[in-house]
Amino acid sequence: MVVNVATPDDDRITFRGKRFDRAAGARINTMNLFDELSRGASAASDLSRLCDLVTEGRLDGQITLEDSWHHAGAALDALLRARAGGKIVLHVD
């Protein structure tokens, strides 16, 4: 399964399609957080499941940059200039 989350309309998503389309049950989903949250009362169980998968080493969040929120300027610059190939995590400290 490929899940696309929060990709701007002008970005292209690539993956190894030849392997994917031959897999039994292959699916592509696009997820918009606001739509997902409006369908259910809470996202707590989903977030808990994602945390479990990360803890088990079965889900890679692909964090590119991790820093203090005091250095948010550099993180925002990387985001705006498309220099972040993964997630940016700012710690509130």
N, C-alpha and C positions, 0 to 999 in steps of 0.2 A: 504494500500500500504506500502510495506517495501522498503526503498531506502538505498542501501549500498553505502557509499562514502569512498573512499581512504583506503580500508582495504588491508593490505599486503596479499600476496598469501598464506602465511602459517598460517594465523589467521582463527579461526572458528567463525562464526556468529550464535548466537542462539536466538530464540524467541519462543513464544507459537504457534507452528504450528497447533495444533488441532483447535484452535479458528480461526486461519488465513485461513486455507484451506477450511473452511466451509462458509466463508464470500463471499457474491456475489461480483463478480468483483475483487477478491483478485489478487494482482500482486506483483512481486518482480522485482526491477530495480537496476542495479549496475551503478553508475555514476562515470565517470572519468572526472574531471574538464577540462583537456586539450582537450579531445574529445568534450565535451559540448561546450566549447568556440570556437572551430574551426568550429562548425556547424552554429553559428550565428555571427552577426557583433558585438554584445555586450551582456554582461550578466547583464547590468544595470537593466532591467525590472524584471529579475528573482531575483536579489538581493533585489530589492525594495519590491517584493512580500514576500520574506522570512522575511525581516525586519518588514513588516506589520503583518505577522503571529506571530512573536515573541512579538511584541507590544500588540497584541490582546490576548496573552496568549495561543495561539493555537499551538505553536511550541516551544519545549524545546530543546535548543542547547546542553544540558548536559555538561555544563562546570564543569570540575573537579578542575582546578587550574587557578587562576586569580592573576596576579602579575605584577610588573613593569618589563620592559625589562632589567633593571639593574640587575635583579635576574634571568636572562635567564639560567644560569648554572644549577640551581635547577630544572627548568622546563625541560630542555633538559635531565637531568639525569632521571627524572620521565618518560619521553617519551621513552628513550632508554632502560630503565629497565621494560617497560610495567607496570608502576605503575599508569598510568593515565587511568581511566576507561571512560573518556569523553574527551572533548576538553580542550586545554590549550590556554589561552588568555594572551598575554603579552601586556601591555599598553606602548605606546611610550610616555614617560614623561621626 
